[in-house]
Amino acid sequence: MTAHGLFTAHVPGTSLLHRMALWAKLAGVLLVGATPWLARSVWPLAFVSVGLAALVALARLPVRLLARSLRGLLPLLLVLLAFQWWSTGLAYAVRVVLGIANAFVAAGILTATTPVTDLLDGAARAARPLRRLVDPEVVALTLGVVVRSVPWVAGSFSDVRESARARGLDRNPRAVVVPTVVHVVAFARSTGEALAARGLVDPGDEGGGATDADR
């Protein structure tokens, strides 16, 4: 499947951003996310946007990945901009939209410049103080499944849509939705079988478990 945005996979590189510690990147993402609450005008958010664009260039991330990521978010941002403009005012609406877009891009830069193994190790380390409540390895495994599944589903939908467009059926919802659902279900079953084979889930729970009637 083709790549579809900053969140799809790690982009190898040797830039300063690639070599930066995970905790520093996370702190940067949190700071970007907090900027809308701290800013009194749109200008700080605009400067953050310019800074994020510079980071994309510094990390030598393909611009097409950034464009594809924002293109998927654009309809939601436009609707939100219109609603906030109507209910509160243009200045506030622009601040809200820029804040969401900046946080989205910052998170995308994090995932694009950090190997998945480092993300999982970081999640496991963060969960260790709570190991009496949750298993850190299960937390890392859950994050790994999510990181792997989200871009796979997005890529599957895009591939099915392109195939339907080639047949002149791109305006037919059934021609896009049904094959995508079939692919997603097959992916979920194969993932569950792989986890069960490694003893990470109860095989009897696969497919929803036994009902009272079965017992």
C-alpha positions as CSV (number, residue, x, y, z in Angstrom):
1,M,0.0,0.0,0.0
2,T,1.1,3.6,-0.6
3,A,2.1,5.9,2.2
4,H,-0.7,8.3,3.3
5,G,0.7,11.0,5.6
6,L,3.0,11.6,8.4
7,F,1.3,9.0,10.7
8,T,1.8,6.0,8.4
9,A,5.4,5.0,9.1
10,H,8.7,6.1,10.4
11,V,10.8,8.1,7.9
12,P,14.5,7.2,8.5
13,G,16.9,10.0,8.8
14,T,20.0,11.4,10.6
15,S,18.6,14.9,11.3
16,L,18.8,16.6,14.7
17,L,15.1,15.8,15.1
18,H,15.6,12.1,14.4
19,R,18.4,12.0,17.0
20,M,16.5,13.9,19.7
21,A,15.3,12.0,22.8
22,L,11.8,10.8,22.8
23,W,11.0,12.8,26.0
24,A,12.1,16.0,24.4
25,K,9.9,15.4,21.4
26,L,6.9,14.6,23.6
27,A,7.5,17.8,25.6
28,G,7.5,19.7,22.3
29,V,4.2,18.2,21.3
30,L,2.7,19.0,24.6
31,L,4.0,22.6,24.4
32,V,2.5,23.0,20.9
33,G,-0.8,21.6,22.2
34,A,-0.8,24.0,25.1
35,T,-0.1,27.1,22.9
36,P,-3.8,27.9,22.1
37,W,-4.5,28.1,25.8
38,L,-1.6,30.4,26.4
39,A,-1.8,32.6,23.3
40,R,-3.8,35.9,23.5
41,S,-3.7,36.4,19.7
42,V,-3.3,34.5,16.5
43,W,0.3,35.5,16.0
44,P,2.0,33.0,18.4
45,L,0.1,30.2,16.7
46,A,1.2,31.5,13.3
47,F,4.8,31.5,14.5
48,V,4.4,27.9,15.7
49,S,3.0,26.9,12.3
50,V,6.1,28.5,10.6
51,G,8.3,26.7,13.2
52,L,6.7,23.3,12.4
53,A,7.2,23.9,8.7
54,A,10.8,24.5,9.4
55,L,11.1,21.3,11.4
56,V,9.6,19.4,8.6
57,A,12.3,20.8,6.3
58,L,15.0,20.2,8.9
59,A,14.0,16.5,9.3
60,R,13.8,16.3,5.5
61,L,10.3,14.8,5.7
62,P,8.6,14.6,2.3
63,V,6.3,17.6,1.8
64,R,3.7,15.3,0.2
65,L,3.3,13.4,3.5
66,L,2.5,16.7,5.2
67,A,0.1,17.7,2.5
68,R,-1.7,14.3,2.6
69,S,-2.0,14.5,6.4
70,L,-3.5,18.0,6.3
71,R,-5.8,17.2,3.3
72,G,-7.5,14.5,5.4
73,L,-8.0,17.0,8.2
74,L,-9.0,19.9,6.1
75,P,-12.8,19.3,5.8
76,L,-13.1,19.1,9.6
77,L,-11.1,22.2,10.1
78,L,-13.2,24.2,7.6
79,V,-16.4,23.1,9.4
80,L,-14.9,24.0,12.7
81,L,-13.7,27.4,11.4
82,A,-17.2,28.2,10.1
83,F,-18.9,27.2,13.3
84,Q,-16.5,29.1,15.6
85,W,-16.6,32.2,13.4
86,W,-20.4,32.2,13.5
87,S,-20.6,31.5,17.3
88,T,-17.6,33.5,18.6
89,G,-15.7,35.5,16.0
90,L,-13.1,35.1,13.3
91,A,-10.1,35.8,15.5
92,Y,-11.1,33.0,17.9
93,A,-12.0,30.7,15.1
94,V,-8.6,31.0,13.5
95,R,-6.9,30.4,16.8
96,V,-8.8,27.2,17.4
97,V,-8.2,25.9,13.9
98,L,-4.5,26.8,13.9
99,G,-4.1,25.2,17.3
100,I,-5.6,21.9,16.2
101,A,-3.6,21.9,12.9
102,N,-0.4,22.6,14.8
103,A,-0.9,19.9,17.3
104,F,-1.8,17.4,14.5
105,V,1.4,18.3,12.6
106,A,3.5,18.1,15.7
107,A,2.3,14.7,16.5
108,G,2.8,13.6,13.0
109,I,6.4,14.9,13.1
110,L,6.9,12.9,16.3
111,T,5.7,9.6,14.7
112,A,7.6,10.2,11.5
113,T,10.9,10.8,13.2
114,T,10.7,8.2,15.9
115,P,11.0,4.5,15.3
116,V,8.0,2.5,16.4
117,T,10.2,0.4,18.8
118,D,11.3,3.6,20.6
119,L,7.6,4.7,20.9
120,L,6.7,1.3,22.4
121,D,9.7,1.3,24.7
122,G,8.7,4.8,25.9
123,A,5.1,3.7,26.5
124,A,6.3,0.7,28.5
125,R,8.6,2.8,30.6
126,A,5.9,5.4,31.3
127,A,3.5,2.6,32.4
128,R,6.0,1.0,34.8
129,P,5.0,3.2,37.8
130,L,1.5,1.8,37.3
131,R,2.5,-1.8,36.9
132,R,0.4,-2.9,39.9
133,L,-2.7,-1.8,37.8
134,V,-1.6,-2.5,34.3
135,D,1.1,-4.6,32.6
136,P,3.6,-2.3,30.9
137,E,4.2,-4.8,28.1
138,V,0.4,-5.0,27.4
139,V,0.3,-1.2,27.2
140,A,3.2,-1.2,24.7
141,L,1.5,-4.1,22.8
142,T,-1.8,-2.2,22.6
143,L,0.0,0.9,21.3
144,G,1.9,-1.2,18.8
145,V,-1.4,-2.7,17.4
146,V,-2.9,0.8,17.2
147,V,0.1,2.3,15.5
148,R,0.1,-0.6,13.0
149,S,-3.7,-0.7,12.5
150,V,-4.6,3.0,11.9
151,P,-2.3,3.5,8.8
152,W,-3.2,0.1,7.5
153,V,-6.9,0.9,7.6
154,A,-6.4,4.3,6.0
155,G,-4.2,2.8,3.3
156,S,-6.8,0.0,2.7
157,F,-9.6,2.6,2.3
158,S,-7.5,4.6,-0.1
159,D,-6.5,1.6,-2.2
160,V,-10.1,0.4,-2.4
161,R,-11.3,3.9,-3.4
162,E,-8.7,4.1,-6.2
163,S,-9.7,0.7,-7.5
164,A,-13.4,1.7,-7.5
165,R,-12.5,5.0,-9.3
166,A,-10.7,3.0,-12.0
167,R,-13.9,1.1,-12.6
168,G,-16.0,4.2,-12.5
169,L,-17.6,3.3,-9.2
170,D,-16.0,5.8,-6.9
171,R,-19.4,7.5,-6.3
172,N,-21.0,4.2,-5.2
173,P,-20.6,3.9,-1.4
174,R,-21.1,0.1,-1.5
175,A,-18.2,-0.3,-3.9
176,V,-15.9,1.4,-1.4
177,V,-17.3,0.6,2.0
178,V,-18.0,-3.1,1.6
179,P,-14.5,-4.1,0.4
180,T,-12.9,-1.9,3.0
181,V,-14.9,-3.6,5.8
182,V,-13.9,-7.0,4.5
183,H,-10.3,-6.1,4.5
184,V,-10.5,-4.6,8.0
185,V,-12.2,-7.7,9.4
186,A,-9.6,-10.0,7.8
187,F,-6.8,-7.8,9.2
188,A,-8.4,-7.9,12.7
189,R,-8.8,-11.7,12.6
190,S,-5.2,-12.2,11.4
191,T,-3.9,-9.9,14.2
192,G,-6.0,-11.8,16.8
193,E,-4.7,-15.1,15.6
194,A,-1.1,-13.9,15.7
195,L,-1.6,-12.6,19.3
196,A,-3.2,-15.9,20.3
197,A,-0.4,-17.9,18.8
198,R,2.0,-16.0,21.1
199,G,-0.2,-16.6,24.1
200,L,-1.0,-12.9,24.5
201,V,-4.8,-13.3,24.3
202,D,-7.1,-16.1,25.2
203,P,-7.9,-18.0,22.0
204,G,-11.4,-18.6,23.4
205,D,-12.1,-14.9,23.4
206,E,-11.4,-14.5,19.7
207,G,-14.5,-13.6,17.9
208,G,-16.3,-12.4,21.0
209,G,-16.1,-15.4,23.3
210,A,-18.6,-18.1,24.2
211,T,-22.2,-17.2,25.0
212,D,-24.4,-18.6,27.7
213,A,-26.1,-20.8,25.1
214,D,-22.8,-22.2,24.0
215,R,-22.1,-23.2,27.6
